[in-house]
Amino acid sequence: MSEYLNRITLVGRAGQEPEVRYFESGAVKASISVAVRPPYKSETPLWFDLTAWGATAEVIANYVKKGTQIAVLGEFSFDRWTDKNSGTMRSKPVVTVQKIELLSSPRSEDKSSLEDKQTANIANANF
């Protein structure tokens, strides 16, 4: 067994349309944020920034829309950069997605559309 473990599991709804970038090397990256509702509905949702690469990024790009409920398994890390204006070091937490499952479609879509997406999810994500 490994001495260290860095895994995070989240279930929530996409907060916006995915931002997808295609690179000259052929790599693809998808970025999105997800809102996770605390157990008590009166509490403010927690927001997580997600990044995915490769086939998982393609699934996000093709099937995740604002409002889609998803479950993700990923690795927690920090993006670090130097602020251009102040020169200070900045950071933000980010989850690198390793697996994704579509749990529901955006609220405006029908169930048959969701079933097609879940089938595509399994076929394209290389679980």
C-alpha positions in Angstrom: 0.0 0.0 0.0 1.2 3.5 -0.8 2.3 5.8 2.0 0.4 8.7 0.5 -3.1 9.1 -1.0 -4.4 12.1 -2.8 -8.0 11.4 -4.0 -11.1 13.5 -3.9 -14.6 12.5 -4.9 -17.2 15.2 -5.7 -20.8 15.1 -6.7 -22.3 18.4 -7.9 -23.6 20.4 -10.8 -21.6 22.2 -13.5 -21.6 25.9 -12.9 -21.0 27.0 -16.5 -20.2 25.6 -20.0 -16.8 23.9 -20.2 -13.8 25.8 -21.4 -12.0 23.5 -23.9 -8.6 24.0 -25.4 -7.0 21.9 -28.2 -3.2 22.0 -28.4 -1.0 21.6 -31.5 0.3 18.4 -30.0 -3.2 16.9 -30.2 -3.8 17.1 -26.5 -7.2 18.4 -25.2 -7.9 20.1 -21.9 -11.3 20.9 -20.4 -11.9 23.2 -17.5 -15.1 23.7 -15.6 -16.3 24.5 -12.1 -18.8 22.4 -10.1 -21.0 23.4 -7.2 -21.3 20.9 -4.4 -24.3 21.4 -2.1 -23.6 20.9 1.7 -25.9 18.6 3.6 -28.0 21.5 4.8 -29.7 23.3 2.0 -29.5 26.6 3.8 -25.7 26.6 3.5 -23.8 28.1 0.6 -22.6 25.6 -2.1 -18.9 24.9 -2.2 -17.3 25.6 -5.6 -14.4 23.5 -7.1 -12.4 24.1 -10.2 -11.9 21.0 -12.3 -9.4 20.3 -15.1 -9.4 17.2 -17.3 -7.2 15.9 -20.1 -7.5 13.5 -23.0 -10.6 11.3 -23.3 -12.0 12.6 -20.1 -11.8 16.1 -21.4 -13.6 15.1 -24.6 -16.4 13.6 -22.5 -16.7 16.9 -20.6 -16.5 18.9 -23.8 -19.2 16.9 -25.6 -21.7 16.1 -22.8 -21.4 18.4 -19.8 -23.4 21.6 -20.0 -24.2 24.2 -17.3 -26.5 22.4 -14.7 -25.4 18.8 -15.6 -25.0 16.8 -12.4 -21.7 14.9 -12.4 -19.6 12.7 -10.1 -15.8 13.0 -10.4 -12.9 11.2 -9.0 -9.7 13.2 -9.1 -6.5 14.4 -7.5 -6.3 17.6 -5.5 -3.6 20.2 -6.2 -2.8 23.9 -6.4 -2.3 26.1 -9.5 0.4 28.6 -8.6 1.4 31.8 -10.5 2.8 35.3 -9.9 0.3 38.1 -10.0 1.3 40.5 -12.9 0.1 43.6 -11.1 1.5 43.1 -7.6 4.2 40.5 -8.2 3.0 38.4 -5.3 2.6 34.6 -5.5 -1.0 33.5 -5.9 -2.6 30.0 -5.8 -5.9 28.3 -6.1 -7.0 24.8 -5.5 -7.9 22.7 -8.5 -9.1 19.1 -9.0 -7.5 17.1 -11.9 -10.3 14.8 -13.0 -9.4 11.1 -13.6 -12.9 9.7 -13.9 -16.3 11.3 -14.5 -19.8 10.0 -14.5 -22.8 11.8 -15.8 -25.6 11.6 -13.2 -28.2 13.8 -14.9 -28.6 16.0 -17.8 -29.1 19.8 -17.5 -32.6 20.4 -16.2 -33.9 21.3 -19.6 -33.1 18.0 -21.3 -35.1 14.7 -21.4 -34.1 11.3 -19.9 -33.5 9.6 -23.2 -30.8 12.1 -24.1 -29.1 11.4 -20.7 -29.0 7.7 -21.4 -27.2 8.3 -24.7 -24.7 10.5 -22.9 -24.0 8.0 -20.2 -23.3 5.3 -22.8 -20.9 7.7 -24.6 -19.3 8.5 -21.3 -18.4 4.9 -20.6 -17.2 4.3 -24.2 -15.0 7.4 -24.4 -13.5 7.8 -20.9 -11.5 4.5 -21.0 -12.4 3.4 -17.4 
